[in-house]
Amino acid sequence: MGKPSPIILEVALASLGVDAADAVIVGDRIETDIVMGKRLGLATVLVLSGVTRGDDPRIVELAPDLVVPGIRALLG
């Protein structure tokens, strides 16, 4: 099972003992990372330093919780 199947996240959350409502997924692929997180109810952060570009119309459609230019934006 690959992304965007939420099975990998279910296993990870169970292993960590963390509820989906208390977790965040950060990814650069809106069609896999963000969709997968939304399917399980995680907060989602899309970084634009990878595959998905800022002008992608799916950003509005799928509405990640946060969109940042790169991972450094989360470190400060």
C-alpha positions as CSV (number, residue, x, y, z in Angstrom):
1,M,0.0,0.0,0.0
2,G,1.4,3.3,-1.1
3,K,0.5,6.9,-0.6
4,P,-2.2,8.2,-0.5
5,S,-3.5,5.1,1.3
6,P,-3.7,6.1,5.0
7,I,-2.5,2.6,6.1
8,I,1.1,3.7,6.5
9,L,0.0,6.6,8.7
10,E,-2.3,4.4,10.8
11,V,0.6,2.0,11.5
12,A,2.9,4.9,12.4
13,L,0.4,6.5,14.7
14,A,-0.4,3.3,16.4
15,S,3.3,2.5,16.9
16,L,3.8,6.0,18.4
17,G,0.6,5.9,20.5
18,V,-0.5,9.2,18.9
19,D,-4.0,10.1,17.9
20,A,-4.5,11.5,14.4
21,A,-6.0,14.7,15.9
22,D,-2.6,15.3,17.7
23,A,-0.4,14.7,14.6
24,V,0.8,16.8,11.6
25,I,2.0,15.6,8.2
26,V,4.4,17.7,6.3
27,G,4.9,17.0,2.6
28,D,5.7,18.4,-0.8
29,R,3.2,16.3,-2.8
30,I,-0.4,17.6,-2.5
31,E,-1.8,14.5,-4.3
32,T,-0.2,12.0,-1.9
33,D,1.1,13.6,1.3
34,I,-1.7,16.1,1.9
35,V,-4.5,13.8,0.7
36,M,-3.3,11.0,2.9
37,G,-3.1,13.3,6.0
38,K,-6.6,14.6,5.3
39,R,-8.1,11.1,5.0
40,L,-7.0,10.4,8.5
41,G,-7.7,13.7,10.1
42,L,-4.2,15.0,10.6
43,A,-3.2,18.6,10.3
44,T,-1.5,19.1,6.9
45,V,1.4,21.3,6.0
46,L,2.4,21.6,2.3
47,V,5.9,22.7,1.6
48,L,6.5,24.3,-1.8
49,S,10.2,23.5,-2.0
50,G,9.5,20.1,-3.6
51,V,7.1,18.8,-6.2
52,T,4.0,20.9,-5.8
53,R,4.3,24.5,-7.0
54,G,2.5,27.5,-5.5
55,D,0.3,28.1,-8.5
56,D,-1.1,24.5,-8.4
57,P,-5.0,24.8,-8.4
58,R,-5.3,21.7,-6.2
59,I,-3.9,23.8,-3.2
60,V,-7.2,25.7,-3.1
61,E,-9.3,22.6,-3.8
62,L,-7.6,20.4,-1.1
63,A,-6.9,23.2,1.4
64,P,-3.9,22.2,3.4
65,D,-3.9,23.7,6.9
66,L,-0.7,25.5,6.2
67,V,1.3,26.2,3.0
68,V,4.9,27.3,3.4
69,P,7.7,28.0,1.0
70,G,10.0,25.5,2.5
71,I,10.8,23.4,5.7
72,R,12.8,26.3,7.2
73,A,9.6,28.3,7.6
74,L,8.6,25.7,10.2
75,L,11.8,25.9,12.2
76,G,11.6,29.6,13.3
